Amino acid sequence: MTVVEAALVATGGALGATSRYLVGTLVQPVSESFPVATLTVNVLGSFVLGLVTFLGAGSEIGLFVGIGACGSFTTFSSFSVDAVRLWEGGRPVLAAVHALANLVLATGAVVAANALVTLS
């Protein structure tokens, strides 16, 4: 990895992490009992990564947006912790809904991005 490549990933990562924090503060108050913010960033990040991928972005954009921004914006670790907390909090059905919603909606977002690019 070159210095420029590392700088692209780091800059994208800083923007993605900051955006993740901002989305969390705006979206999570919608529901105290369901991790809406985690679901939102995972779906949005999947859509953006799908767009970048299916548009055939070059390696620099892939590093900046894909690995950097989307990598730090989306959050598998928070998704996992949220699911375990729901389960351990006596809400196994909500934990399952959370897990299924992340999988289905994030994958659907990638499919939608692919369809959008294909239709263009």
Protein Blocks (a to p, Z undefined) as FASTA:
>chain_A
ZZklmmmmmmmmmmmmmmmmmmmmmmmmmpmkbcfklmmmmmmmmmmmmmmmmnopafkl
mmmmmmmmmmmmpcfklmmmmmmmmmmnopaklmmmmmmmmmmmmmmmmmmmmmmmmmZZ
